[in-house]
């Protein structure tokens, strides 16, 4: 069955924030925990923003302040990343759908394709730095 994502173009409530949701679209990857943190944070000292996201799982939108972040995916219950974005900048007013996808040709490692609400730049890829 195809995965259908409902559009959500309502701007963030706070003008200094953005909205981001995560879609697990990588059939080769196990269910994951998702961490959206300040760059360099030791994820063993925090809880995931999203837990146990299974293949075809779609999270609710998280609203976060504009700034520099690091997105990491781990197998559920682990603090060892299977994906790491490195430091990325997220801009206020954005509405982002972050989709974990298999590597080109299938399998691991996953990468993230980010769908945006910007018609001039409808998507961007965050490569894995691991």
C-alpha positions as CSV (number, residue, x, y, z in Angstrom):
1,X,0.0,0.0,0.0
2,X,1.4,3.5,-0.9
3,X,2.3,5.9,1.8
4,X,0.2,9.1,1.7
5,X,1.3,12.2,3.5
6,X,-1.3,14.8,4.3
7,X,-0.3,18.4,3.5
8,X,0.2,20.7,6.4
9,X,0.9,24.3,5.5
10,X,-0.3,26.1,8.7
11,X,2.7,28.3,9.8
12,X,4.3,27.6,13.2
13,X,2.5,29.4,16.1
14,X,5.8,31.1,17.1
15,X,7.3,33.2,14.3
16,X,10.8,32.2,15.5
17,X,10.0,28.5,15.0
18,X,9.6,25.9,12.3
19,X,7.7,22.7,12.0
20,X,9.3,19.3,11.3
21,X,7.9,15.8,11.0
22,X,9.6,12.5,10.3
23,X,8.6,9.7,8.0
24,X,10.3,6.3,8.1
25,X,10.5,5.4,4.4
26,X,13.5,3.1,4.5
27,X,12.3,-0.6,4.3
28,X,15.9,-1.8,5.0
29,X,16.1,0.1,8.3
30,X,14.6,-1.2,11.6
31,X,12.2,0.8,13.7
32,X,14.1,3.9,14.9
33,X,14.4,6.5,17.7
34,X,14.8,10.1,16.4
35,X,16.9,12.7,18.1
36,X,16.8,16.4,17.0
37,X,19.3,18.1,19.3
38,X,21.8,20.9,19.5
39,X,25.0,19.9,17.6
40,X,27.3,17.6,19.5
41,X,24.9,16.6,22.4
42,X,25.7,13.2,23.8
43,X,22.4,11.4,23.0
44,X,23.1,8.9,25.8
45,X,22.2,11.7,28.2
46,X,18.8,12.5,26.7
47,X,15.6,10.9,25.5
48,X,14.6,10.7,21.8
49,X,12.2,13.3,20.4
50,X,10.4,10.4,18.7
51,X,10.5,6.8,19.8
52,X,9.9,3.5,17.9
53,X,9.1,5.0,14.5
54,X,8.5,1.9,12.3
55,X,8.7,1.7,8.5
56,X,5.9,3.9,7.0
57,X,5.5,5.6,10.3
58,X,4.6,9.3,10.2
59,X,5.2,11.5,13.3
60,X,3.2,14.5,14.3
61,X,4.9,17.8,13.6
62,X,7.4,19.0,16.2
63,X,7.8,22.8,16.6
64,X,11.4,23.9,17.2
65,X,13.1,27.2,17.4
66,X,15.2,28.3,14.4
67,X,18.8,27.4,14.8
68,X,21.5,24.8,14.3
69,X,20.6,21.2,15.0
70,X,21.9,17.6,14.6
71,X,19.5,14.9,13.6
72,X,20.4,11.3,14.5
73,X,18.5,8.0,14.1
74,X,19.2,5.0,16.2
75,X,17.8,1.5,16.5
76,X,15.1,1.6,19.2
77,X,16.6,1.7,22.6
78,X,20.2,2.2,21.4
79,X,22.3,5.3,21.6
80,X,24.5,4.4,18.6
81,X,23.5,6.3,15.5
82,X,22.7,4.6,12.3
83,X,22.3,8.0,10.7
84,X,23.9,11.4,11.6
85,X,23.2,14.6,9.8
86,X,26.0,16.5,11.3
87,X,25.3,20.2,12.0
88,X,22.4,21.6,9.9
89,X,20.6,25.0,10.0
90,X,16.9,25.0,10.3
91,X,15.1,28.3,9.4
92,X,12.1,29.9,11.1
93,X,8.8,29.6,9.2
94,X,9.8,26.4,7.4
95,X,7.5,23.4,7.3
96,X,9.7,20.3,6.8
97,X,8.9,16.6,6.2
98,X,12.1,14.6,6.8
99,X,11.9,11.2,5.1
100,X,14.5,8.5,5.9
101,X,15.2,6.6,2.7
102,X,17.4,3.6,1.8
103,X,20.8,4.2,0.2
104,X,20.9,4.5,-3.6
105,X,20.4,1.0,-4.9
106,X,18.7,-0.1,-1.6
107,X,19.8,-1.0,1.8
108,X,21.8,0.8,4.5
109,X,23.0,3.4,5.3
110,X,19.9,5.5,5.2
111,X,19.9,9.2,4.2
112,X,17.3,11.9,4.8
113,X,15.4,13.6,2.1
114,X,13.7,16.8,3.3
115,X,10.5,18.0,1.6
116,X,10.0,21.8,2.2
117,X,7.1,24.3,1.8
118,X,9.4,26.4,-0.4
119,X,8.4,26.1,-4.1
120,X,11.8,27.4,-5.2
121,X,13.5,24.6,-3.2
122,X,11.0,21.8,-2.7
123,X,13.5,19.3,-1.3
124,X,17.0,19.0,0.0
125,X,19.1,15.9,1.0
126,X,20.9,15.6,4.4
127,X,23.7,13.1,3.7
128,X,24.8,10.7,6.4
129,X,28.2,11.8,7.9
130,X,28.9,8.4,9.6
